[in-house]
């Protein structure tokens, strides 16, 4: 099953995409949120009316989560291009949930920014509370689905002006485009073998695979559950591969650019950039 949301901000309609048809889930769900996911979503689209989404805004596929938990330096090649050693344990930071925007919404270049960067990432949405999990297998059972994310970053804010942590460069408004769908685990054969890519103005930037993760999705969830509790609907971002502007190989984003990120089986986002 693929879940999505359509409509203007604050007026989104929950929708399911199944076998090429869109179904209005309003009768069963107020929103695609923690309560809906914790209840198991829907098992079938039978009985739900079809809906035409052709002219609708595609919203973020999940309603605002309680937390966005992010893993840094989780691809060895990205560590190398960043001048860092691969970590012995997952590097963790948080983003504000209000950074989330839809897959085609504008991304704002922050005021005074000269180093706004892109990062394609595999997003994982939790289906239930996860705390002190016993195994990586149990961790996989806590997943509601997967989503494409662009973990945008302002590198000067993140590094030179950080004060010792990443949040200044990660929590700028519009810095987490998501979508177009939340894809349930049964539709993904192997989450550790998905192609990830990004483009700026149609030119290739990143092109890698989730098999190159240092820490797998299951390991991250299990590991982090020993330190914190995930709630249903929370979003986990699992790191980005090489090919970002921080490498020095590409220019940073500026107003007027278009940035695209995508993951095999999960769709893609395409966001124009504007000045904040």
C-alpha positions in Angstrom: 0.0 0.0 0.0 1.1 3.6 -0.7 -0.3 6.3 1.5 -0.3 10.0 0.5 -2.1 13.3 1.4 -3.5 15.9 -0.9 -4.7 19.4 -0.4 -3.5 22.8 0.9 -1.6 23.0 4.2 -4.0 22.3 7.1 -6.7 20.9 4.8 -5.1 17.6 3.6 -7.1 14.6 2.7 -5.7 11.1 3.4 -5.4 8.9 0.3 -4.3 5.4 -0.6 -2.7 4.4 -3.9 -3.3 0.8 -4.8 -3.0 -0.9 -8.1 -2.9 2.4 -9.9 -6.0 3.9 -8.4 -6.4 6.5 -5.7 -8.9 6.1 -2.8 -10.2 8.7 -0.3 -9.6 7.4 3.2 -11.4 10.2 5.0 -14.1 7.8 6.3 -11.4 5.8 8.1 -8.7 8.3 9.0 -8.5 11.9 10.1 -5.0 11.9 8.8 -2.0 9.7 8.1 -0.5 10.1 11.5 0.6 8.1 14.5 -2.9 7.0 15.5 -3.7 5.8 12.0 -0.4 3.9 11.7 -0.5 2.5 15.2 -3.9 1.0 14.3 -2.4 -0.8 11.3 -3.6 1.5 8.6 -6.0 -0.2 6.2 -5.8 -3.7 4.9 -7.9 -3.1 1.8 -9.2 -0.3 -0.3 -12.5 -2.1 -0.7 -15.4 0.2 0.2 -13.4 3.4 -0.1 -14.4 5.8 -3.0 -12.0 6.6 -5.7 -10.6 10.2 -5.9 -9.1 12.3 -8.6 -5.9 13.9 -7.5 -4.8 15.3 -10.9 -5.0 19.0 -10.0 -4.4 18.6 -6.2 -1.3 19.7 -4.3 0.6 16.6 -3.1 1.2 17.2 0.6 3.8 15.5 2.8 2.7 11.8 3.1 2.6 11.9 6.9 1.1 14.5 9.3 3.5 16.3 11.5 5.4 13.7 13.5 6.4 14.2 17.2 10.1 13.9 16.2 12.5 13.7 13.3 15.4 11.7 14.4 18.4 11.9 12.0 21.5 9.8 11.5 24.6 11.5 10.2 27.7 10.0 8.5 26.0 6.7 7.7 27.6 6.1 4.3 31.4 5.5 4.2 31.9 7.5 1.0 30.0 10.5 2.4 32.2 10.4 5.5 35.3 10.5 3.2 34.0 13.4 1.2 33.2 15.2 4.4 36.7 14.6 5.8 35.4 12.4 8.7 36.2 8.9 9.9 33.3 6.4 9.8 31.6 6.5 13.2 31.8 3.5 15.6 28.2 4.2 16.7 25.4 6.1 14.9 25.7 9.9 15.0 22.4 11.4 15.9 20.7 14.8 15.6 17.2 16.1 15.5 15.2 18.3 13.1 12.1 20.3 14.0 8.9 18.7 12.6 7.9 22.0 11.2 10.7 21.7 8.5 8.5 19.2 6.6 7.1 20.3 3.3 5.6 18.4 0.3 7.4 16.8 -2.6 6.8 19.8 -4.9 6.6 22.7 -2.5 9.1 25.6 -2.5 12.3 25.2 -0.5 13.5 28.4 1.1 17.2 29.4 0.9 17.8 30.9 4.4 18.7 34.5 4.9 22.5 35.0 4.8 23.0 31.5 3.5 25.7 30.8 0.9 26.0 27.0 1.6 22.6 25.4 1.3 23.1 21.7 0.4 20.9 18.8 -0.6 20.9 15.2 0.9 18.8 12.4 -0.4 17.8 10.1 2.4 15.7 7.0 3.1 13.1 8.0 5.6 11.5 5.4 8.0 8.2 6.0 9.7 7.5 4.2 12.9 4.2 2.2 13.4 4.3 2.0 17.1 6.2 2.9 20.2 9.8 1.4 20.2 11.8 1.3 23.4 14.4 -1.1 24.6 13.9 -3.4 21.7 15.3 -6.9 22.1 16.6 -7.5 18.6 17.0 -6.0 15.1 14.2 -8.4 14.0 11.9 -6.7 16.5 13.0 -3.3 15.2 11.8 -4.2 11.7 8.4 -5.0 13.1 8.0 -1.4 14.3 8.2 0.1 10.8 5.0 1.5 9.2 6.7 2.4 5.9 9.4 4.2 4.0 9.5 7.6 2.4 11.9 9.7 0.2 13.4 12.6 2.1 15.7 15.5 1.3 17.6 16.4 4.4 18.6 19.9 3.4 21.5 21.5 5.3 23.1 24.9 5.6 26.7 24.0 6.0 28.0 27.2 7.5 25.3 27.2 10.1 25.9 23.4 10.7 29.7 23.5 11.0 31.3 26.9 11.5 28.4 28.3 13.5 27.1 25.1 15.1 28.2 25.6 18.7 29.0 21.9 18.7 25.9 20.4 17.2 24.1 20.3 13.8 20.7 21.8 14.5 21.3 25.3 13.4 22.1 24.1 9.9 19.3 21.5 9.8 16.2 23.1 11.2 15.7 25.9 8.8 12.1 26.2 7.5 11.2 23.9 4.5 14.4 21.9 5.0 12.7 18.4 5.0 10.7 17.8 1.7 9.0 14.4 1.9 7.1 12.3 -0.5 5.2 11.6 -2.6 4.2 8.4 -0.7 4.6 6.5 2.5 5.2 3.0 1.1 4.4 0.0 3.4 7.2 -2.6 4.0 5.4 -5.3 2.1 6.1 -3.4 -1.1 9.8 -3.2 -0.6 11.8 -6.4 -1.3 15.0 -5.4 0.4 15.3 -2.0 2.1 19.1 -2.4 2.2 19.3 -2.6 -1.6 17.6 0.5 -2.9 19.1 3.0 -5.3 19.2 6.6 -4.1 19.8 9.6 -6.4 19.7 13.4 -6.5 19.8 16.0 -9.2 20.1 19.8 -9.3 18.7 21.6 -12.3 18.5 18.2 -14.0 22.2 17.4 -13.5 23.2 14.3 -11.6 24.6 14.6 -8.1 24.2 11.6 -5.9 23.8 8.0 -7.2 24.3 5.2 -4.6 22.5 2.4 -2.8 21.2 1.8 0.7 23.4 -1.3 0.8 26.3 1.0 1.4 24.9 2.2 4.8 27.3 1.7 7.7 24.4 1.0 10.0 21.4 -0.8 8.6 17.8 0.4 9.2 17.2 -2.4 11.6 20.4 -1.7 13.5 19.7 2.0 13.8 16.2 1.5 15.3 17.3 -1.2 17.7 20.4 0.8 18.8 18.5 4.1 19.2 15.7 2.3 21.2 18.2 1.7 23.9 18.6 5.5 24.4 15.2 6.9 23.5 11.6 5.9 22.8 10.2 6.3 19.3 6.5 7.0 19.1 4.1 5.9 16.3 4.4 8.4 13.4 7.9 9.5 14.2 10.3 9.9 11.3 13.8 8.5 11.2 16.2 9.8 8.5 19.0 7.3 7.9 21.8 9.3 6.3 23.0 10.4 2.9 25.5 9.0 0.4 28.3 10.9 -1.3 27.7 13.6 -3.9 26.7 16.6 -1.9 28.0 20.2 -2.3 30.0 19.9 0.8 32.4 17.7 -1.1 33.6 20.7 -3.1 32.7 19.1 -6.4 29.4 21.0 -6.9 28.1 24.5 -6.2 25.7 25.0 -3.4 22.0 25.7 -4.0 20.8 29.2 -4.8 17.3 30.7 -5.3 16.0 29.6 -8.7 17.5 26.2 -8.6 15.4 23.0 -8.7 16.5 20.1 -6.5 15.3 16.5 -7.0 15.9 13.4 -4.9 14.5 9.9 -5.4 14.7 6.4 -4.2 13.9 3.2 -6.1 10.3 2.1 -5.4 9.5 5.1 -3.2 9.2 7.9 -5.8 10.9 11.3 -5.9 10.6 14.9 -4.8 11.2 17.9 -7.0 11.4 21.2 -5.2 12.1 24.7 -6.6 14.2 26.9 -4.4 13.3 30.5 -3.4 14.9 33.1 -1.2 13.5 33.2 2.3 
